[in-house]
Amino acid sequence: MIGVILMLLGIAWALININSLPMVVDLTTIAKLGTYTSLYYLFSTLAAIAGPNINGWIVQLTGNNYAMVMVIAPIFFLLAFIMMAGVKRGEASTS
């Protein structure tokens, strides 16, 4: 059952990642497109660098309890969902 849940969460996360850059592009003008795209990639890369380190620190702080990653990950999923729920712009224009 846990494998199915993790698979569904992985699919949901992939859908979020696929649609995040187009959303960023829709938030800006043509003149600022390069800046916004660069910031998107900067923070995506920083998250990819920081994530494994944070997980490693959590494992070390809990006495090499790797199961804590499975407790902490849903918390970060929830935080990401809460932050994205506040986004009110970025939908594709219909014109």
C-alpha positions, 0 to 999 in steps of 0.5 A: 500500500505504501508503494502505491501511495508513494507512486501516486505522490510521485506522479502528482509531484511530476505534474507540479514540476512540469507546470511550474515553468510555464506558470512562471513564464505566464507571470512576467512580460517578454522583457523580464522573461530571461530574469524570471526563467533564470530565477526559476532555475536558480531556486530549482537547483538550490532545492536539488542541492539542499534537499539531500543535505537536509535529509542527511542532517535529519537522519544524523540528528535522529540517530541514523533513523532513515525512517524519519525521511518518510515522516519529514517528506510529507510535511514538506509536500504539505508546505509546498501545497500550502504555498502553491495554494496562495498563487492567484496568477499564472494561468494561461491567458485565453486571448 
